[in-house]
Amino acid sequence: MHERGVRKSEARISSVELRPDEVHIYLVEPAEVRDPSLLSEYHALMNDAERRKHDRYRFERNRRGCLLTRALVRTTLSRYCPEIEPAAWQFEEVGNGRPELAPGQTPLPLRFNVSRTEGLIACAVTMQRAIGVDVEFIDQRRETSGIAERCFAELELRALDAQSADRQCARFYSYWTLKESYIKARGFGLTIPLQQFAFHLDESGPIRISFDSRLADDPTNWQFTLEQPTPRHMLALALARHNRSDASVRISTVVPLRS
């Protein structure tokens, strides 16, 4: 499905295979994308609603973040469906404002999720499974104790308090990004009480989640990945398991339309 008047991208987007047991995560560092002609190409990819949202931002850094996010999503999807130009993708909002592909564009059961923070944008793609990704800028100056007391489960608070002073900040952002990734994968946003589920990070083996009895979910339904892709950023992925099996995760840093 192509919109009338769509401008074809000047750079060829190479086709990538995505197996059902894979997740691909693409990262963009906004500071590395400054070519005015490239930014102009990104602007041409957006639809009218995206341009209006872009133009509403008061600050240039926020406009650039919005522009790069939309370019990343559109060019990423076209890696798996190269017959569809990046500008031609259509989206709809579901659940808590989460963007999903409008139906009928491709026979592939693509699912994606996107996250943006200061200095980093992430887009995660998989087949069919519920997926959530979150990236956060690690702000060493941020006062985090109040946030933890309001949002973390008792188990997480005890584990956080047990960390040495130089490790508490990283542990806080580990919990925070994991929690964000889970609620994004569920599609309910902050309607899920953050204190009603906890992550176990001091155990050997894969990251484990546990739930309060009030939150109806099964820990074995979920796979989690936690990475620090740059010294200043934390990344977490939540992925629904399929037949109790885990997916492999690949992370790449790209410049949309150039790599």
KOLTORFI-805871 format. One line per 2 residues: number of its first residue (from 1); for each residue x, y, z of N, C-alpha, C, O, CB. Coordinates in steps of 0.02 Angstrom, whole numbers, plus 50000, padded with zeros to 5 digits. Glycine has a CB too. Example, Ala and Ser with C-alpha at 12.3 -4.5 7.8 and 13.67 -1.06 7.14 Angstrom:
! KOLTORFI-805871
1 = 50660,49716,50390,50615,49775,50390,50660,49835,50390,50712,49834,50423,50565,49776,50452 ~ 50642,49888,50354,50684,49947,50357,50645,50002,50394,50670,50057,50402,50704,49970,50286;
//
This chain:
! KOLTORFI-805871
1 = 50042,49941,50000,50000,50000,50000,50044,50062,50000,50085,50071,50045,49952,50000,50061 ~ 50036,50104,49951,50078,50164,49945,50034,50226,49943,49983,50227,49909,50122,50160,49882;
3 = 50055,50277,49980,50018,50340,49978,50036,50378,49915,50092,50374,49890,50034,50382,50041 ~ 49988,50414,49889,49999,50455,49829,50048,50511,49846,50042,50544,49898,49931,50484,49803;
5 = 50097,50521,49803,50144,50575,49814,50203,50557,49857,50243,50600,49876,50110,50632,49843 ~ 50211,50493,49874,50266,50472,49916,50332,50481,49878,50338,50461,49820,50258,50399,49938;
7 = 50380,50510,49912,50447,50519,49882,50489,50458,49898,50495,50439,49956,50480,50584,49908 ~ 50519,50428,49847,50562,50370,49859,50628,50393,49889,50656,50444,49871,50573,50332,49793;
9 = 50653,50350,49936,50716,50367,49969,50773,50362,49919,50773,50319,49875,50729,50321,50029 ~ 50821,50407,49926,50876,50409,49879,50926,50353,49891,50962,50332,49845,50912,50476,49884;
11 = 50929,50327,49952,50976,50274,49968,50939,50207,49968,50883,50202,49993,51010,50286,50036 ~ 50971,50157,49942,50942,50090,49942,50944,50061,50012,50995,50066,50047,50979,50044,49893;
13 = 50888,50031,50034,50885,49999,50099,50893,49924,50088,50853,49893,50053,50818,50015,50137 ~ 50945,49895,50116,50959,49825,50105,50908,49781,50141,50887,49797,50196,51030,49807,50127;
15 = 50890,49727,50109,50842,49680,50137,50874,49639,50193,50931,49617,50187,50814,49634,50082 ~ 50837,49629,50246,50861,49590,50304,50810,49537,50320,50750,49550,50319,50874,49636,50366;
17 = 50833,49477,50334,50788,49423,50355,50778,49425,50430,50826,49434,50468,50815,49354,50332 ~ 50717,49416,50451,50700,49413,50522,50664,49347,50536,50607,49337,50514,50657,49474,50544;
19 = 50697,49303,50572,50666,49238,50588,50618,49246,50648,50624,49294,50686,50720,49185,50604 ~ 50572,49199,50656,50524,49203,50712,50558,49200,50780,50528,49221,50830,50474,49148,50706;
21 = 50619,49174,50783,50654,49167,50847,50707,49222,50856,50756,49212,50892,50686,49098,50853 ~ 50696,49280,50824,50745,49334,50828,50712,49400,50848,50652,49411,50835,50782,49342,50762;
23 = 50752,49443,50879,50734,49513,50890,50793,49554,50864,50851,49540,50881,50718,49529,50966 ~ 50779,49604,50824,50831,49651,50801,50817,49719,50833,50761,49745,50829,50833,49656,50723;
25 = 50868,49747,50863,50863,49813,50893,50911,49860,50857,50970,49846,50851,50878,49812,50970 ~ 50884,49915,50833,50925,49965,50798,50929,50028,50841,50879,50052,50867,50894,49981,50728;
27 = 50990,50054,50848,51003,50113,50888,51027,50170,50843,51064,50160,50795,51055,50098,50942 ~ 51005,50230,50860,51029,50291,50827,51053,50339,50882,51018,50350,50931,50973,50325,50783;
29 = 51113,50367,50872,51139,50419,50916,51129,50486,50880,51165,50499,50832,51215,50406,50935 ~ 51083,50528,50902,51068,50590,50866,51128,50634,50854,51131,50669,50803,51016,50628,50904;
31 = 51176,50634,50900,51235,50677,50891,51275,50657,50830,51314,50698,50805,51279,50674,50953 ~ 51267,50596,50806,51305,50572,50748,51270,50585,50682,51298,50570,50629,51319,50498,50755;
33 = 51210,50614,50684,51172,50626,50622,51160,50701,50615,51114,50728,50645,51104,50586,50622 ~ 51202,50733,50574,51198,50806,50569,51196,50831,50497,51190,50892,50486,51256,50838,50604;
35 = 51200,50787,50448,51200,50807,50377,51132,50839,50360,51081,50804,50362,51214,50746,50332 ~ 51130,50903,50342,51066,50936,50327,51027,50902,50271,50965,50898,50274,51077,51008,50307;
37 = 51062,50876,50220,51026,50843,50165,50993,50779,50189,50939,50761,50166,51075,50828,50107 ~ 51026,50744,50235,50998,50682,50263,50938,50697,50307,50887,50662,50303,51052,50643,50303;
39 = 50943,50749,50347,50886,50769,50389,50827,50789,50346,50769,50777,50364,50906,50827,50435 ~ 50840,50820,50289,50787,50838,50242,50753,50776,50214,50692,50775,50206,50814,50882,50185;
41 = 50792,50724,50200,50764,50661,50177,50719,50631,50230,50665,50605,50215,50820,50611,50158 ~ 50740,50634,50292,50699,50608,50347,50632,50645,50350,50579,50615,50360,50736,50613,50414;
43 = 50636,50711,50343,50574,50751,50348,50525,50731,50293,50464,50730,50304,50590,50826,50342 ~ 50550,50714,50234,50507,50694,50179,50473,50627,50191,50423,50611,50158,50547,50692,50114;
45 = 50500,50587,50237,50470,50521,50251,50408,50526,50294,50366,50480,50294,50521,50476,50284 ~ 50401,50580,50333,50346,50584,50381,50280,50599,50347,50277,50630,50294,50361,50638,50433;
47 = 50225,50575,50378,50159,50594,50354,50138,50659,50388,50175,50687,50428,50107,50537,50368 ~ 50079,50683,50370,50058,50749,50395,50052,50750,50471,50072,50799,50503,49990,50768,50364;
49 = 50025,50697,50500,50017,50696,50573,50085,50697,50607,50093,50731,50658,49977,50633,50594 ~ 50133,50661,50580,50200,50661,50609,50233,50729,50603,50268,50751,50649,50244,50607,50576;
51 = 50223,50762,50547,50251,50829,50539,50220,50878,50589,50255,50920,50617,50241,50855,50467 ~ 50155,50873,50599,50123,50917,50647,50151,50906,50718,50164,50953,50755,50046,50907,50647;
53 = 50160,50843,50736,50189,50827,50801,50259,50855,50806,50278,50884,50857,50188,50752,50814 ~ 50299,50845,50754,50367,50870,50751,50368,50946,50760,50409,50972,50798,50401,50851,50684;
55 = 50324,50980,50727,50325,51053,50728,50300,51082,50795,50314,51140,50811,50282,51080,50672 ~ 50264,51042,50834,50240,51066,50898,50295,51071,50951,50287,51108,51000,50185,51021,50924;
57 = 50349,51035,50941,50403,51038,50991,50436,51107,50989,50450,51134,50935,50456,50983,50977 ~ 50447,51136,51047,50476,51203,51052,50551,51203,51041,50579,51249,51013,50459,51233,51119;
59 = 50584,51150,51065,50657,51149,51064,50684,51106,51007,50655,51054,50990,50684,51124,51131 ~ 50739,51129,50978,50768,51095,50921,50788,51023,50937,50778,50979,50895,50829,51133,50896;
61 = 50815,51011,50996,50836,50942,51012,50776,50894,51013,50783,50836,50995,50871,50941,51081 ~ 50718,50919,51034,50658,50877,51034,50632,50866,50964,50608,50811,50948,50604,50909,51078;
63 = 50636,50918,50922,50615,50909,50852,50660,50859,50817,50636,50816,50779,50616,50976,50814 ~ 50725,50864,50829,50772,50816,50798,50758,50745,50823,50760,50698,50784,50845,50836,50813;
65 = 50745,50738,50888,50730,50672,50915,50668,50642,50884,50668,50582,50867,50721,50676,50989 ~ 50616,50682,50876,50555,50658,50843,50569,50639,50771,50547,50586,50748,50500,50712,50846;
67 = 50606,50681,50735,50622,50668,50665,50661,50603,50657,50645,50562,50614,50662,50726,50635 ~ 50712,50594,50697,50754,50534,50692,50716,50472,50713,50727,50418,50685,50816,50542,50735;
69 = 50672,50478,50762,50632,50421,50783,50588,50396,50726,50585,50336,50712,50590,50438,50844 ~ 50553,50442,50694,50509,50421,50639,50549,50393,50581,50528,50345,50550,50466,50480,50615;
71 = 50606,50423,50566,50648,50396,50512,50673,50326,50530,50675,50282,50487,50708,50443,50499 ~ 50692,50316,50592,50717,50250,50613,50663,50198,50606,50676,50144,50579,50743,50253,50685;
73 = 50603,50212,50630,50549,50164,50626,50533,50146,50553,50528,50088,50535,50485,50191,50661 ~ 50526,50197,50511,50505,50185,50442,50559,50148,50402,50543,50102,50365,50488,50252,50408;
75 = 50621,50168,50410,50674,50134,50372,50687,50065,50399,50705,50020,50361,50739,50176,50373 ~ 50678,50055,50464,50686,49988,50493,50635,49940,50465,50653,49884,50444,50680,49990,50569;
77 = 50572,49959,50463,50520,49915,50437,50533,49898,50363,50520,49841,50342,50452,49948,50444 ~ 50559,49945,50325,50573,49931,50254,50632,49885,50244,50641,49859,50189,50585,49996,50218;
79 = 50673,49874,50295,50725,49823,50290,50695,49754,50281,50724,49711,50247,50771,49824,50353 ~ 50637,49742,50310,50605,49677,50307,50554,49673,50252,50534,49618,50231,50572,49661,50374;
81 = 50532,49730,50227,50485,49733,50170,50512,49785,50121,50482,49839,50115,50412,49750,50194 ~ 50566,49770,50086,50596,49821,50042,50551,49843,49986,50564,49895,49954,50660,49794,50014;
83 = 50498,49806,49972,50451,49827,49921,50408,49886,49944,50374,49917,49903,50406,49769,49900 ~ 50409,49901,50008,50371,49957,50036,50419,50014,50052,50464,50006,50092,50331,49935,50099;
85 = 50408,50071,50021,50450,50129,50034,50440,50153,50106,50385,50148,50133,50433,50186,49984 ~ 50492,50179,50139,50485,50202,50209,50428,50251,50219,50395,50249,50271,50549,50233,50231;
87 = 50417,50296,50172,50365,50346,50180,50295,50317,50174,50246,50350,50192,50373,50400,50129 ~ 50289,50256,50149,50223,50227,50135,50192,50192,50195,50133,50176,50194,50227,50180,50077;
89 = 50231,50178,50247,50204,50142,50304,50149,50182,50338,50153,50243,50344,50260,50125,50355 ~ 50097,50147,50359,50041,50178,50395,50035,50146,50464,50046,50087,50473,49975,50172,50355;
91 = 50016,50188,50512,50014,50166,50582,49947,50184,50613,49910,50227,50589,50071,50199,50622 ~ 49932,50149,50667,49875,50166,50709,49895,50160,50782,49939,50122,50799,49814,50120,50693;
93 = 49861,50198,50824,49876,50196,50896,49828,50147,50929,49768,50148,50917,49869,50266,50928 ~ 49856,50103,50972,49817,50054,51008,49833,50059,51082,49885,50087,51101,49830,49981,50981;
95 = 49790,50032,51123,49804,50030,51195,49818,50099,51222,49777,50144,51217,49863,49985,51208 ~ 49876,50106,51252,49894,50168,51286,49932,50215,51239,49985,50243,51257,49937,50153,51348;
97 = 49905,50224,51178,49938,50267,51129,49997,50235,51094,50035,50269,51060,49961,50329,51161 ~ 50004,50170,51101,50060,50134,51071,50051,50129,50996,49997,50108,50973,50068,50064,51103;
99 = 50102,50148,50955,50094,50141,50882,50103,50069,50859,50149,50034,50881,50145,50187,50846 ~ 50059,50047,50816,50065,49982,50784,50055,49991,50709,50029,50043,50687,50012,49931,50813;
101 = 50076,49942,50671,50064,49945,50599,49990,49940,50585,49955,49897,50612,50102,49889,50563 ~ 49965,49984,50541,49896,49976,50518,49892,49911,50478,49938,49895,50441,49875,50038,50473;
103 = 49837,49873,50486,49833,49808,50453,49830,49812,50378,49810,49863,50349,49773,49771,50479 ~ 49850,49757,50346,49843,49750,50274,49901,49774,50232,49897,49772,50171,49784,49785,50254;
105 = 49956,49796,50264,50011,49822,50225,50061,49768,50203,50092,49773,50150,50047,49876,50264 ~ 50068,49717,50245,50117,49665,50231,50091,49600,50262,50059,49601,50314,50187,49683,50259;
107 = 50106,49543,50230,50086,49479,50259,50130,49459,50319,50113,49413,50356,50089,49424,50207 ~ 50187,49492,50328,50231,49476,50384,50200,49501,50449,50177,49558,50453,50300,49507,50373;
109 = 50200,49460,50502,50172,49481,50566,50222,49522,50607,50240,49504,50663,50150,49419,50607 ~ 50243,49578,50578,50294,49619,50611,50265,49654,50672,50210,49680,50670,50322,49671,50562;
111 = 50303,49654,50727,50288,49693,50786,50349,49735,50802,50406,49712,50795,50267,49647,50847 ~ 50338,49797,50824,50394,49840,50840,50379,49882,50901,50321,49889,50920,50412,49884,50780;
113 = 50430,49908,50931,50423,49956,50985,50482,50004,50982,50536,49985,50960,50418,49921,51054 ~ 50471,50065,51005,50522,50116,50999,50529,50154,51065,50481,50159,51103,50505,50165,50942;
115 = 50589,50179,51078,50602,50218,51139,50654,50272,51123,50699,50262,51082,50627,50172,51197 ~ 50646,50328,51157,50692,50384,51145,50711,50416,51212,50669,50426,51256,50661,50437,51098;
117 = 50775,50431,51219,50799,50466,51278,50854,50515,51256,50870,50517,51196,50826,50417,51332 ~ 50881,50552,51301,50934,50599,51284,50994,50561,51254,51025,50521,51288,50956,50639,51345;
119 = 51010,50575,51191,51069,50546,51159,51061,50478,51128,51110,50451,51102,51121,50543,51208 ~ 51000,50447,51130,50993,50380,51103,50920,50366,51086,50874,50384,51123,51019,50327,51153;
121 = 50910,50332,51028,50844,50310,51006,50850,50236,50989,50900,50214,50960,50818,50352,50944 ~ 50799,50197,51007,50799,50125,50993,50735,50104,50961,50681,50129,50977,50811,50085,51058;
123 = 50740,50058,50913,50682,50026,50882,50694,49951,50882,50744,49927,50855,50670,50053,50808 ~ 50649,49914,50913,50654,49841,50917,50600,49809,50874,50543,49831,50874,50648,49817,50991;
125 = 50619,49758,50836,50573,49726,50789,50575,49650,50799,50629,49621,50810,50591,49744,50717 ~ 50517,49619,50796,50513,49546,50799,50452,49524,50759,50417,49564,50730,50509,49521,50873;
127 = 50441,49459,50758,50383,49431,50725,50331,49409,50776,50345,49366,50818,50403,49372,50679 ~ 50273,49438,50773,50213,49414,50807,50213,49424,50883,50160,49436,50912,50205,49342,50793;
129 = 50270,49419,50916,50271,49421,50989,50260,49492,51016,50279,49541,50984,50338,49395,51015 ~ 50228,49497,51074,50224,49561,51109,50295,49583,51128,50335,49542,51150,50178,49556,51172;
131 = 50309,49647,51119,50378,49672,51128,50377,49742,51158,50333,49782,51142,50416,49671,51061 ~ 50424,49755,51201,50433,49822,51230,50507,49836,51238,50545,49793,51261,50396,49828,51297;
133 = 50528,49896,51219,50598,49916,51228,50599,49983,51263,50556,50026,51252,50635,49919,51159 ~ 50650,49993,51305,50658,50057,51339,50732,50074,51342,50773,50031,51357,50627,50056,51410;
135 = 50749,50136,51328,50816,50162,51338,50813,50223,51384,50766,50263,51379,50850,50180,51269 ~ 50862,50229,51427,50864,50284,51475,50935,50312,51478,50984,50275,51477,50840,50261,51545;
137 = 50939,50378,51482,51002,50412,51495,51018,50405,51569,50977,50422,51611,50998,50488,51473 ~ 51078,50381,51584,51099,50371,51653,51123,50438,51681,51179,50460,51667,51155,50316,51659;
139 = 51080,50469,51719,51095,50535,51748,51120,50525,51820,51080,50513,51865,51032,50582,51747 ~ 51185,50531,51829,51214,50520,51895,51191,50573,51945,51194,50562,52006,51291,50521,51890;
141 = 51168,50630,51921,51147,50684,51966,51074,50679,51986,51051,50716,52030,51159,50751,51933 ~ 51037,50635,51955,50965,50630,51968,50952,50602,52038,50985,50555,52060,50931,50585,51915;
143 = 50903,50631,52072,50883,50606,52137,50834,50549,52125,50778,50560,52101,50850,50663,52182 ~ 50855,50488,52140,50816,50429,52122,50781,50395,52180,50738,50353,52169,50861,50380,52088;
145 = 50799,50412,52242,50772,50375,52299,50696,50383,52304,50661,50334,52318,50805,50398,52364 ~ 50670,50443,52291,50598,50454,52295,50561,50415,52241,50508,50387,52254,50582,50527,52288;
147 = 50590,50413,52181,50559,50374,52126,50557,50300,52144,50507,50267,52134,50598,50385,52059 ~ 50613,50275,52170,50616,50205,52189,50564,50188,52242,50531,50136,52237,50686,50187,52214;
149 = 50556,50230,52292,50508,50216,52345,50437,50215,52319,50395,50177,52345,50514,50269,52400 ~ 50422,50255,52269,50354,50257,52241,50341,50201,52192,50284,50179,52185,50342,50324,52208;
151 = 50393,50178,52156,50383,50135,52098,50411,50065,52104,50391,50021,52065,50413,50168,52039 ~ 50456,50052,52150,50488,49987,52153,50454,49942,52204,50426,49966,52254,50563,49995,52170;
153 = 50456,49877,52191,50431,49827,52238,50479,49822,52298,50537,49843,52293,50423,49758,52204 ~ 50455,49794,52353,50496,49789,52413,50560,49750,52399,50614,49768,52423,50457,49755,52469;
155 = 50555,49696,52361,50615,49656,52345,50667,49699,52309,50726,49694,52323,50596,49596,52302 ~ 50644,49740,52262,50690,49783,52224,50720,49836,52269,50780,49852,52262,50654,49816,52165;
157 = 50681,49865,52314,50707,49915,52360,50762,49887,52405,50813,49919,52416,50651,49945,52402 ~ 50751,49826,52430,50802,49795,52473,50865,49781,52433,50921,49793,52458,50775,49728,52503;
159 = 50858,49757,52372,50917,49743,52331,50953,49808,52313,51015,49809,52310,50896,49706,52267 ~ 50915,49861,52300,50946,49926,52284,50985,49953,52344,51041,49977,52336,50892,49977,52263;
161 = 50956,49948,52403,50990,49972,52463,51054,49933,52478,51100,49959,52509,50943,49968,52523 ~ 51055,49870,52456,51114,49827,52470,51173,49842,52424,51228,49818,52435,51094,49755,52463;
163 = 51161,49882,52371,51215,49898,52324,51262,49949,52355,51242,49990,52396,51186,49925,52258 ~ 51326,49945,52335,51373,49996,52356,51354,50062,52324,51318,50063,52274,51446,49976,52337;
165 = 51378,50117,52353,51358,50184,52329,51373,50193,52255,51334,50226,52220,51394,50237,52370 ~ 51429,50166,52231,51448,50177,52162,51408,50133,52113,51414,50141,52053,51522,50164,52153;
167 = 51368,50086,52139,51329,50042,52096,51254,50055,52100,51215,50026,52062,51343,49970,52114 ~ 51234,50098,52146,51162,50109,52155,51130,50142,52095,51073,50124,52077,51150,50152,52217;
169 = 51164,50188,52063,51134,50222,52005,51121,50173,51948,51067,50173,51919,51181,50279,51981 ~ 51170,50131,51933,51161,50082,51879,51105,50033,51896,51066,50014,51853,51226,50044,51866;
171 = 51101,50012,51960,51048,49966,51979,50979,49999,51973,50931,49968,51951,51059,49940,52050 ~ 50974,50063,51993,50911,50099,51985,50888,50098,51912,50831,50082,51898,50917,50171,52011;
173 = 50933,50116,51866,50914,50119,51796,50902,50050,51766,50863,50043,51719,50968,50156,51755 ~ 50934,50000,51794,50919,49931,51772,50846,49914,51787,50810,49890,51744,50966,49881,51805;
175 = 50826,49926,51849,50756,49913,51867,50708,49956,51826,50657,49932,51801,50745,49924,51942 ~ 50725,50020,51819,50678,50066,51786,50667,50047,51713,50610,50045,51690,50705,50138,51791;
177 = 50721,50034,51677,50713,50016,51606,50677,49949,51598,50636,49942,51553,50781,50013,51572 ~ 50692,49901,51641,50656,49837,51637,50582,49846,51650,50540,49816,51615,50686,49787,51688;
179 = 50564,49886,51699,50494,49897,51714,50460,49932,51655,50404,49913,51635,50486,49940,51778 ~ 50492,49982,51627,50463,50017,51569,50454,49969,51510,50403,49971,51476,50508,50076,51548;
181 = 50503,49926,51498,50498,49880,51442,50439,49832,51451,50404,49816,51403,50563,49841,51433 ~ 50429,49809,51513,50374,49762,51526,50307,49795,51516,50264,49766,51482,50379,49734,51596;
183 = 50296,49854,51544,50229,49885,51537,50217,49905,51465,50159,49908,51443,50223,49945,51584 ~ 50270,49921,51427,50261,49936,51357,50242,49873,51318,50199,49876,51273,50324,49967,51327;
185 = 50273,49817,51334,50255,49754,51300,50184,49733,51316,50149,49706,51272,50304,49699,51321 ~ 50161,49746,51377,50092,49730,51395,50043,49777,51362,49984,49759,51352,50084,49733,51471;
187 = 50065,49838,51344,50022,49885,51309,49975,49924,51354,49930,49958,51329,49982,49848,51260 ~ 49986,49921,51420,49941,49956,51466,49972,50018,51497,49937,50055,51532,49920,49910,51520;
189 = 50036,50030,51485,50068,50089,51513,50066,50089,51589,50067,50036,51621,50036,50151,51487 ~ 50063,50148,51618,50066,50155,51690,50002,50136,51726,49996,50147,51786,50085,50225,51708;
191 = 49952,50109,51689,49895,50081,51723,49913,50018,51761,49876,49996,51805,49839,50066,51673 ~ 49971,49987,51745,49997,49930,51783,50036,49958,51842,50086,49993,51832,50041,49883,51739;
193 = 50017,49943,51905,50055,49969,51962,50126,49941,51963,50135,49880,51963,50019,49950,52028 ~ 50175,49985,51962,50244,49963,51957,50268,49924,52017,50316,49886,52012,50288,50023,51947;
195 = 50236,49933,52075,50256,49897,52135,50232,49825,52135,50252,49786,52178,50232,49932,52197 ~ 50188,49807,52088,50158,49740,52089,50197,49688,52048,50174,49632,52038,50088,49744,52062;
197 = 50256,49707,52024,50300,49658,51993,50372,49677,52009,50388,49736,52018,50288,49652,51916 ~ 50415,49627,52011,50485,49638,52032,50532,49598,51989,50515,49543,51966,50495,49620,52107;
199 = 50591,49627,51977,50644,49593,51940,50698,49568,51987,50716,49601,52035,50674,49640,51887 ~ 50722,49508,51972,50773,49475,52013,50839,49478,51975,50849,49441,51927,50752,49400,52029;
201 = 50883,49522,51996,50946,49533,51960,51007,49505,51996,51062,49508,51970,50956,49607,51949 ~ 50997,49478,52056,51054,49452,52094,51057,49376,52092,51090,49345,52134,51050,49475,52165;
203 = 51023,49346,52045,51024,49274,52036,51064,49256,51974,51071,49296,51928,50952,49246,52032 ~ 51090,49196,51973,51123,49172,51913,51070,49153,51861,51013,49138,51878,51169,49111,51928;
205 = 51090,49154,51798,51043,49136,51746,51006,49195,51718,51023,49252,51733,50995,49085,51771 ~ 50955,49182,51677,50917,49236,51644,50882,49282,51695,50868,49261,51752,50866,49207,51595;
207 = 50869,49342,51674,50831,49389,51716,50761,49361,51729,50727,49339,51682,50827,49460,51683 ~ 50741,49362,51792,50676,49335,51810,50631,49390,51837,50654,49437,51869,50684,49278,51862;
209 = 50566,49383,51824,50515,49429,51850,50468,49389,51894,50455,49330,51882,50477,49464,51791 ~ 50442,49422,51946,50391,49392,51988,50334,49442,51996,50344,49502,51990,50419,49371,52058;
211 = 50274,49416,52009,50214,49457,52010,50178,49452,52077,50174,49399,52107,50168,49438,51954 ~ 50150,49508,52099,50102,49510,52153,50041,49470,52131,50025,49468,52072,50084,49583,52172;
213 = 50006,49439,52178,49948,49398,52161,49893,49440,52128,49850,49412,52093,49921,49365,52223 ~ 49894,49506,52139,49843,49548,52108,49855,49560,52033,49810,49582,51998,49840,49614,52143;
215 = 49915,49546,52010,49932,49557,51940,49935,49490,51904,49982,49451,51913,50001,49595,51934 ~ 49885,49477,51864,49877,49412,51832,49926,49405,51774,49912,49430,51719,49805,49401,51809;
217 = 49982,49372,51786,50030,49358,51733,50073,49300,51755,50078,49285,51815,50073,49421,51716 ~ 50104,49268,51708,50146,49209,51720,50218,49227,51704,50233,49246,51648,50122,49148,51677;
219 = 50264,49222,51753,50334,49241,51740,50366,49203,51682,50410,49229,51648,50375,49229,51801 ~ 50344,49141,51670,50374,49102,51617,50354,49126,51547,50380,49103,51497,50356,49029,51625;
221 = 50307,49173,51545,50285,49200,51480,50334,49251,51451,50326,49271,51393,50217,49231,51486 ~ 50384,49272,51490,50424,49330,51471,50498,49317,51470,50526,49282,51513,50409,49386,51517;
223 = 50530,49347,51421,50603,49348,51414,50626,49420,51420,50594,49465,51393,50626,49316,51346 ~ 50681,49431,51457,50706,49499,51467,50780,49502,51449,50818,49455,51461,50695,49522,51539;
225 = 50799,49559,51421,50869,49574,51405,50886,49642,51434,50847,49689,51428,50882,49571,51328 ~ 50945,49648,51464,50968,49711,51492,51038,49723,51467,51082,49681,51476,50966,49710,51570;
227 = 51049,49782,51436,51115,49799,51408,51131,49871,51423,51087,49912,51436,51116,49786,51331 ~ 51196,49887,51421,51218,49956,51425,51255,49971,51360,51316,49963,51355,51265,49969,51489;
229 = 51217,49994,51308,51246,50002,51241,51298,50057,51236,51342,50055,51192,51192,50015,51192 ~ 51295,50107,51281,51347,50158,51285,51360,50169,51360,51320,50148,51401,51325,50225,51249;
231 = 51416,50202,51377,51429,50214,51448,51375,50257,51482,51371,50258,51543,51495,50248,51456 ~ 51334,50292,51442,51285,50338,51470,51213,50314,51464,51167,50350,51483,51291,50405,51436;
233 = 51202,50253,51438,51134,50231,51425,51122,50159,51448,51167,50116,51446,51119,50237,51351 ~ 51060,50147,51471,51037,50080,51487,50981,50062,51439,50940,50104,51421,51013,50075,51562;
235 = 50980,49998,51418,50929,49973,51372,50899,49909,51401,50936,49866,51425,50959,49960,51302 ~ 50833,49904,51399,50799,49843,51420,50749,49822,51367,50717,49864,51335,50765,49853,51489;
237 = 50742,49757,51360,50694,49727,51312,50650,49678,51349,50675,49636,51388,50731,49693,51253 ~ 50585,49682,51338,50537,49631,51362,50505,49599,51301,50483,49633,51255,50483,49663,51409;
239 = 50504,49533,51302,50479,49496,51244,50437,49437,51267,50459,49399,51310,50537,49472,51199 ~ 50378,49430,51238,50336,49372,51253,50368,49309,51225,50389,49307,51167,50265,49381,51225;
241 = 50372,49258,51266,50399,49194,51242,50348,49159,51197,50288,49166,51206,50419,49149,51301 ~ 50374,49122,51150,50333,49082,51105,50350,49009,51116,50408,48988,51107,50344,49102,51030;
243 = 50300,48969,51137,50312,48899,51153,50368,48891,51205,50407,48844,51203,50329,48859,51090 ~ 50370,48939,51252,50418,48938,51308,50490,48945,51286,50536,48932,51325,50410,48874,51347;
245 = 50501,48965,51223,50570,48970,51198,50592,49042,51195,50551,49087,51184,50575,48937,51129 ~ 50658,49053,51204,50686,49121,51201,50707,49137,51129,50721,49093,51089,50746,49127,51248;
247 = 50708,49201,51115,50731,49226,51050,50802,49252,51057,50823,49272,51112,50684,49281,51023 ~ 50840,49251,51003,50905,49282,51003,50896,49357,50990,50850,49377,50954,50952,49250,50949;
249 = 50941,49397,51019,50935,49470,51015,50998,49498,50982,51054,49482,51003,50925,49501,51085 ~ 50989,49539,50931,51044,49571,50895,51036,49646,50899,50982,49673,50884,51048,49547,50822;
251 = 51088,49681,50919,51086,49754,50926,51136,49785,50877,51194,49764,50874,51103,49775,50999 ~ 51112,49834,50838,51154,49868,50789,51145,49944,50796,51090,49967,50810,51136,49845,50717;
253 = 51198,49981,50785,51194,50054,50782,51195,50074,50709,51237,50052,50671,51253,50087,50821 ~ 51147,50116,50689,51138,50133,50619,51128,50208,50611,51118,50245,50659,51078,50096,50590;
255 = 51133,50230,50548,51110,50296,50526,51057,50283,50472,51074,50258,50418,51171,50341,50498 ~ 50994,50299,50485,50942,50284,50436,50958,50311,50366,50980,50368,50358,50876,50312,50460;
257 = 50945,50269,50317,50959,50282,50246,51033,50281,50228,51051,50293,50171,50929,50348,50227 ~ 51076,50268,50276,51147,50267,50262,51180,50202,50284,51232,50183,50257,51181,50326,50295;
259 = 51152,50168,50332,51182,50105,50356,51129,50059,50384,51144,50004,50406,51236,50118,50409;
//
